[in-house]
Amino acid sequence: MKRIVFFLKVKKNRIDEYKKRHQEVWPEMLEALRETGWHNYSLFVREDGLLVGYLETEDFEKALAGMAEREVNARWQKEMAPLFEALDGKKADEAMMPLEEVFHLG
């Protein structure tokens, strides 16, 4: 299992809405994430909007591709896009750029 960490930026004035939406993630979205290999998926947000994502997966590119094929993901990404800064025309899941892991105390 590979550990993946990525950063995004939530608009500061939309953080509360971002948190609320993640308290009410659609059941079909949760199911799609599980089915496409997203495990131990967590999101953390700082008061300035810095968003840190963490997940474990066998193959991150395959997990992303699997979600890209799901209609529910397209709907979710469309609804969430206005909450983010600097996506440069990408959906949030397309803007995820994993950090290189350099140390792990296992």
Secondary structure, DSSP 4 states (H G I P E B T S, - for coil): -EEEEEEEEB-GGGHHHHHHHHHS--HHHHHHHHHTT-EEEEEEE-TT-EEEEEEEES-HHHHHHHHHT-HHHHHHHHHHGGGBS--TT--HHHH--PPPP-----
